[in-house]
Structure formats: structure tokens, C-alpha cells
Amino acid sequence: MKIVSLLLSIFVFGIAAYFFVTDFRNSFELNYIIYMLLLLILMSICVVGVMINIPLLIREKRKMNVFLYHSFSKKYAANSRRIRLKKHNYFKEEPNYQDTF
């Protein structure tokens, strides 16, 4: 539903911008000023709609990356020749300290 809202906001912004550009002229008639202000308000509403729905696309992309790199690469990494970082525990045993008296 949010993707439909995003696409609709982009589509309506394009149409409103087209009419704003084609009908733009230097005029101070009240009807013309009201019409242009309504187009500007409509375009600003569409911009807000796009800004609200853009994180949806970013979040879906992030979920896809987690899916690809989390579950698949664990199985793939076990059989591959890739260099993997290993955790080293240098102090597995307690070091032997000798008395120097």
C-alpha cells in the first residue's frame, strides 16, 4: 500500500509540475494566482508524501542485504576458500611466570 502511495505521489507531482510549467505566465489576476498557489500546495503535498515513503524503499533494501549476507553467506562461507577473520585467544593458558630472585 505504501508503494502505491509513493508511486501516486511521484505521478501527481509530475502532472502538477507539468501544468505549473505550461500555465506559467506573468499575470496578477486573482484567479491565476489562486490556481498557481493550489498547484504549488499540491506539489508540496506530493514532496511530503515522497519523503514519508522513501524510508520504505531503504528498509526493504536493507532487509534484502541482511537476507543475502546473513543466512546464505554462512552456508557459503563454510565451503568457500575466502579468507575469514579468526578470533585469536592468545591467553588460552595462564602464562608461566618464573621467579627471578
Backbone torsions as a table, in degrees:
resi	resn	phi	psi	omega
1	MET	NA	-38.0	179.4
2	LYS	-70.3	-31.3	177.8
3	ILE	-66.7	-38.4	176.6
4	VAL	-63.8	-40.8	178.0
5	SER	-63.7	-40.5	178.1
6	LEU	-64.3	-47.6	179.4
7	LEU	-63.7	-38.7	178.4
8	LEU	-66.3	-39.2	177.6
9	SER	-63.4	-42.6	178.8
10	ILE	-66.2	-42.3	-179.6
11	PHE	-63.9	-46.6	-178.7
12	VAL	-67.9	-36.3	176.5
13	PHE	-61.8	-41.8	178.1
14	GLY	-62.3	-43.4	179.6
15	ILE	-66.4	-44.2	-179.9
16	ALA	-65.1	-38.5	177.9
17	ALA	-66.5	-38.1	177.1
18	TYR	-60.8	-48.5	-179.7
19	PHE	-67.8	-32.0	177.9
20	PHE	-65.8	-42.1	-178.7
21	VAL	-71.9	-43.2	-176.5
22	THR	-71.9	-31.0	-177.9
23	ASP	-95.9	4.9	-177.7
24	PHE	-73.7	129.4	174.7
25	ARG	-155.8	164.1	178.0
26	ASN	-84.7	101.4	-179.4
27	SER	-146.9	148.2	179.5
28	PHE	-119.0	27.2	175.3
29	GLU	-74.6	144.5	-176.7
30	LEU	-64.1	-41.4	-179.5
31	ASN	-63.7	-40.2	179.9
32	TYR	-66.4	-42.0	179.6
33	ILE	-63.9	-42.8	178.4
34	ILE	-63.7	-42.7	179.6
35	TYR	-61.8	-45.7	-179.3
36	MET	-68.0	-37.3	176.8
37	LEU	-64.7	-38.9	177.0
38	LEU	-64.6	-38.4	176.9
39	LEU	-65.6	-40.3	177.7
40	LEU	-64.6	-40.1	177.7
41	ILE	-64.6	-41.6	178.4
42	LEU	-63.1	-41.7	178.4
43	MET	-66.8	-36.8	178.3
44	SER	-68.7	-35.9	175.4
45	ILE	-63.5	-40.1	178.7
46	CYS	-66.3	-38.4	177.7
47	VAL	-63.7	-41.6	177.4
48	VAL	-63.8	-39.8	177.6
49	GLY	-62.9	-39.1	177.3
50	VAL	-67.6	-42.4	-179.6
51	MET	-64.2	-33.9	178.5
52	ILE	-70.9	-37.2	-173.2
53	ASN	-93.7	-9.7	178.8
54	ILE	-63.0	-40.1	178.0
55	PRO	-59.3	-22.2	176.4
56	LEU	-61.8	-44.2	179.6
57	LEU	-68.6	-39.6	179.6
58	ILE	-65.5	-41.1	-179.6
59	ARG	-66.3	-41.0	178.5
60	GLU	-65.0	-37.8	177.4
61	LYS	-64.9	-41.1	179.4
62	ARG	-65.2	-39.6	177.7
63	LYS	-63.3	-38.4	179.3
64	MET	-65.9	-40.1	178.1
65	ASN	-64.8	-40.0	178.2
66	VAL	-63.6	-39.9	179.0
67	PHE	-64.6	-46.2	-176.8
68	LEU	-68.2	-41.7	-173.7
69	TYR	-92.2	-15.4	-175.9
70	HIS	-92.4	-63.2	-172.7
71	SER	-82.8	-39.5	-175.8
72	PHE	-74.0	-42.8	-173.8
73	SER	-72.4	-22.6	175.1
74	LYS	-65.1	-42.1	178.5
75	LYS	-70.8	-38.7	-177.9
76	TYR	-71.0	-37.1	-176.5
77	ALA	-67.7	-28.4	-179.5
78	ALA	-67.2	-30.7	-176.9
79	ASN	-103.0	0.3	-175.0
80	SER	-99.8	171.0	179.7
81	ARG	-102.1	19.6	-179.7
82	ARG	-67.2	151.6	176.5
83	ILE	-79.9	126.0	179.1
84	ARG	-116.8	145.1	176.5
85	LEU	-76.8	135.8	179.1
86	LYS	-111.7	144.3	175.6
87	LYS	-84.1	124.7	180.0
88	HIS	-101.9	133.8	173.3
89	ASN	-114.1	96.5	-174.7
90	TYR	-71.8	-22.0	-178.1
91	PHE	-111.2	59.0	176.1
92	LYS	-67.2	-38.2	177.5
93	GLU	-113.0	156.3	176.6
94	GLU	-70.0	129.0	-179.2
95	PRO	-66.4	146.3	178.9
96	ASN	-86.4	116.5	176.5
97	TYR	-102.8	130.0	179.5
98	GLN	-99.9	144.6	176.5
99	ASP	-74.7	134.8	-179.2
100	THR	-111.7	40.3	179.8
101	PHE	-81.5	NA	NA
